[in-house]
Amino acid sequence: MMIALALIGAAGPAMAQIVERNAKTADYEFSYAYPAAATRIAGLKAWLDAERARIQAKTARDGAVARREAKASGYPYHAYSFDKTWKVVTDTPRFLSLSGDSYNFTGGAHGSPASYGLVWDKAAGRRLDPKAVFVSLPALQTAIRTDYCARLKVEQRRRIQGELSSMNACPSLKDLTVLLGSTNGRAIDRIGLIADPYVAGSYAEGAYEVTLPVTRAIIGTVKPEYRGAFAVGG
């Protein structure tokens, strides 16, 4: 088994370095990375390290079982693999906002990609799902739906270059990954919305990501304790 832990330089001011853990055995391959900025927050680092350990243990366990079953059945075994990377979206006085993407392969025609959002509330010292800063998903859905659906449809038509199918319907907010972003590093003035494959289109179409400026209507859906961390975007 090969296991490596590295601190790797990366371009851009938002993520100068990443901490990466890699492992490769006959059963599985594994990679997990997060920005060095997260290591400066003890609670966030602990959570990321715990998530990494939990996912790696499951990948190793599932891969070992699958390899034994393949051998017993006389089938070739294709090693399981999992990789996940967290990146800095923005770092404001109130929030460190991260985006995550993963790819999980457990045999079959292809693996499964997925996206994630995470914010660390510096004032409260705790991790939050970005959706948790809003009073409710229906309220936020109402505030963004017209603009989001219009922008999504433009991108869907660009990729498909033909008639949209029922699979390309505008998805519900509960099925999207939400990211909190900023253009100035002072306040959240952008919201990213990611529809993973199969959420707003076929697997071949890939993920759809739409970025919306924060509006007064959106700020009206933010919980009172977080509104000071938001600003209307240009």
C-alpha positions as CSV (number, residue, x, y, z in Angstrom):
1,M,0.0,0.0,0.0
2,M,1.2,3.5,-0.8
3,I,0.0,6.5,1.2
4,A,1.2,10.0,0.8
5,L,0.5,13.3,2.6
6,A,1.7,16.4,0.8
7,L,1.5,20.2,1.0
8,I,1.3,21.3,-2.6
9,G,1.6,24.8,-4.1
10,A,-1.3,26.0,-6.3
11,A,-1.8,29.1,-8.3
12,G,-4.1,31.9,-7.2
13,P,-4.4,34.0,-4.1
14,A,-7.5,32.2,-2.8
15,M,-5.7,28.8,-2.5
16,A,-2.0,29.2,-2.2
17,Q,-1.5,25.6,-1.1
18,I,-3.5,22.4,-0.6
19,V,-3.1,19.6,1.9
20,E,-3.5,16.3,0.0
21,R,-3.8,12.7,1.2
22,N,-3.4,9.9,-1.4
23,A,-3.5,6.1,-1.1
24,K,-3.3,3.2,-3.6
25,T,-3.7,-0.5,-2.9
26,A,-4.8,-3.5,-4.9
27,D,-8.4,-2.8,-3.7
28,Y,-8.7,1.0,-4.2
29,E,-7.3,4.4,-5.0
30,F,-8.0,7.4,-2.9
31,S,-7.3,11.1,-2.9
32,Y,-8.6,13.8,-0.6
33,A,-7.5,17.4,-0.6
34,Y,-8.4,20.7,1.1
35,P,-6.9,24.2,1.1
36,A,-4.2,25.2,3.5
37,A,-6.5,28.0,4.6
38,A,-8.6,25.4,6.4
39,T,-5.7,24.3,8.6
40,R,-5.7,27.6,10.3
41,I,-9.2,26.8,11.7
42,A,-8.8,24.0,14.2
43,G,-12.5,22.9,14.1
44,L,-12.7,22.9,10.4
45,K,-9.5,21.0,10.0
46,A,-10.7,18.4,12.4
47,W,-13.9,18.0,10.5
48,L,-12.2,17.7,7.2
49,D,-9.7,15.1,8.5
50,A,-12.5,13.1,10.1
51,E,-14.4,13.2,6.8
52,R,-11.3,12.0,4.9
53,A,-10.7,9.2,7.3
54,R,-14.4,8.0,7.2
55,I,-14.6,8.1,3.4
56,Q,-11.2,6.4,3.0
57,A,-12.2,3.6,5.4
58,K,-15.4,3.0,3.5
59,T,-13.7,3.0,0.1
60,A,-11.1,0.5,1.4
61,R,-13.7,-1.7,3.0
62,D,-16.0,-1.7,-0.1
63,G,-13.1,-2.2,-2.5
64,A,-11.8,-5.2,-0.5
65,V,-15.2,-6.9,-0.5
66,A,-15.7,-6.2,-4.3
67,R,-12.3,-7.6,-5.1
68,R,-13.0,-10.8,-3.2
69,E,-16.3,-11.2,-4.8
70,A,-14.9,-10.7,-8.3
71,K,-12.2,-13.3,-7.6
72,A,-14.7,-15.8,-6.4
73,S,-16.9,-15.2,-9.5
74,G,-14.0,-15.3,-11.9
75,Y,-14.5,-11.7,-13.0
76,P,-11.8,-9.1,-13.6
77,Y,-11.7,-6.6,-10.8
78,H,-11.4,-2.9,-11.5
79,A,-10.1,-1.1,-8.4
80,Y,-12.6,1.2,-6.7
81,S,-11.5,4.8,-6.5
82,F,-12.6,8.0,-4.8
83,D,-11.2,11.5,-5.0
84,K,-12.5,14.7,-3.4
85,T,-11.1,18.2,-3.4
86,W,-12.2,21.2,-1.4
87,K,-11.3,24.7,-2.7
88,V,-11.8,28.2,-1.3
89,V,-14.7,30.1,-2.9
90,T,-14.1,33.2,-0.8
91,D,-12.8,34.3,2.6
92,T,-14.7,37.2,4.1
93,P,-14.6,38.5,7.7
94,R,-17.6,36.4,8.6
95,F,-17.3,33.3,6.4
96,L,-14.7,31.0,4.9
97,S,-16.6,29.5,2.0
98,L,-15.5,26.2,0.4
99,S,-16.7,24.3,-2.7
100,G,-16.1,20.6,-3.0
101,D,-16.2,18.1,-5.9
102,S,-15.8,14.3,-5.8
103,Y,-15.7,11.4,-8.2
104,N,-16.6,7.9,-6.9
105,F,-16.0,4.8,-9.0
106,T,-17.4,1.4,-7.9
107,G,-17.4,-0.4,-11.2
108,G,-19.8,0.0,-14.1
109,A,-19.6,2.2,-17.1
110,H,-18.5,5.3,-15.3
111,G,-18.2,6.8,-11.8
112,S,-20.4,9.3,-10.0
113,P,-19.4,13.0,-9.7
114,A,-20.9,15.2,-7.0
115,S,-20.5,18.7,-5.7
116,Y,-20.7,20.2,-2.2
117,G,-20.8,23.5,-0.4
118,L,-19.5,24.4,3.0
119,V,-19.1,27.6,5.0
120,W,-17.3,28.1,8.3
121,D,-18.9,30.8,10.5
122,K,-16.0,32.5,12.1
123,A,-18.1,34.4,14.6
124,A,-19.9,31.3,15.9
125,G,-16.9,28.9,15.3
126,R,-19.0,26.3,13.5
127,R,-19.5,24.6,10.1
128,L,-22.7,25.3,8.2
129,D,-24.4,24.1,5.1
130,P,-24.7,27.2,2.9
131,K,-28.4,26.6,2.7
132,A,-28.6,27.0,6.5
133,V,-27.9,30.7,6.4
134,F,-31.3,31.3,4.7
135,V,-34.7,31.4,6.6
136,S,-36.1,28.6,4.3
137,L,-35.4,27.0,1.0
138,P,-38.9,27.9,-0.4
139,A,-38.2,31.6,0.4
140,L,-34.8,31.5,-1.4
141,Q,-36.4,29.5,-4.2
142,T,-38.9,32.3,-4.8
143,A,-36.2,35.0,-4.7
144,I,-34.0,33.3,-7.3
145,R,-36.2,31.1,-9.5
146,T,-37.0,33.4,-12.4
147,D,-33.4,34.6,-12.8
148,Y,-31.9,31.1,-12.2
149,C,-34.2,29.2,-14.5
150,A,-33.6,31.8,-17.3
151,R,-29.8,31.6,-17.0
152,L,-29.9,27.8,-16.7
153,K,-32.0,27.4,-19.9
154,V,-29.5,29.5,-21.9
155,E,-26.7,27.2,-20.9
156,Q,-28.7,24.1,-21.5
157,R,-29.6,25.2,-25.0
158,R,-25.9,26.1,-25.7
159,R,-24.8,22.6,-24.8
160,I,-27.6,20.6,-26.3
161,Q,-28.0,22.8,-29.5
162,G,-31.5,21.4,-29.9
163,E,-34.8,20.9,-28.2
164,L,-34.7,20.5,-24.4
165,S,-36.1,17.4,-22.9
166,S,-38.1,16.8,-19.7
167,M,-34.7,16.0,-18.1
168,N,-33.8,19.6,-18.6
169,A,-36.5,21.1,-16.4
170,C,-35.5,23.8,-13.9
171,P,-34.6,21.9,-10.8
172,S,-35.7,22.6,-7.2
173,L,-33.3,24.3,-4.9
174,K,-33.2,21.3,-2.6
175,D,-31.5,19.3,-5.4
176,L,-28.8,22.0,-6.0
177,T,-25.5,22.6,-4.3
178,V,-25.3,26.2,-3.0
179,L,-22.1,28.2,-2.8
180,L,-21.6,31.5,-1.1
181,G,-19.2,33.8,-3.1
182,S,-17.8,37.3,-3.0
183,T,-16.3,39.7,-5.6
184,N,-14.5,41.8,-3.0
185,G,-13.7,39.6,0.0
186,R,-15.8,41.8,2.3
187,A,-19.3,40.5,1.9
188,I,-21.2,37.7,0.2
189,D,-22.5,39.2,-3.0
190,R,-22.7,36.1,-5.2
191,I,-24.5,32.8,-5.0
192,G,-23.4,29.8,-7.0
193,L,-25.9,27.1,-7.8
194,I,-24.6,23.7,-9.1
195,A,-26.9,21.1,-10.7
196,D,-24.9,17.8,-10.7
197,P,-25.4,15.3,-13.6
198,Y,-28.9,14.0,-13.9
199,V,-30.3,16.9,-11.9
200,A,-30.8,19.3,-14.8
201,G,-29.7,17.2,-17.7
202,S,-28.1,13.9,-18.8
203,Y,-24.8,12.5,-17.5
204,A,-23.2,13.5,-20.8
205,E,-24.2,17.1,-20.3
206,G,-22.2,17.3,-17.1
207,A,-22.9,19.6,-14.2
208,Y,-24.6,23.0,-14.7
209,E,-23.3,25.9,-12.6
210,V,-25.0,29.2,-12.5
211,T,-23.8,32.3,-10.6
212,L,-26.3,34.9,-9.5
213,P,-25.6,38.3,-8.0
214,V,-27.1,38.8,-4.5
215,T,-30.2,41.0,-4.7
216,R,-32.3,42.7,-2.1
217,A,-34.8,39.9,-2.5
218,I,-32.1,37.3,-1.7
219,I,-30.9,39.3,1.3
220,G,-34.5,39.3,2.6
221,T,-34.3,35.5,2.8
222,V,-31.1,35.5,4.8
223,K,-31.5,34.7,8.5
224,P,-31.2,38.0,10.5
225,E,-28.0,36.9,12.3
226,Y,-26.2,36.6,8.9
227,R,-27.6,39.5,6.9
228,G,-24.7,41.8,7.9
229,A,-22.4,39.4,6.0
230,F,-24.2,39.9,2.7
231,A,-24.4,42.8,0.3
232,V,-26.2,43.5,-3.0
233,G,-24.0,42.4,-5.9
234,G,-23.3,44.5,-9.0
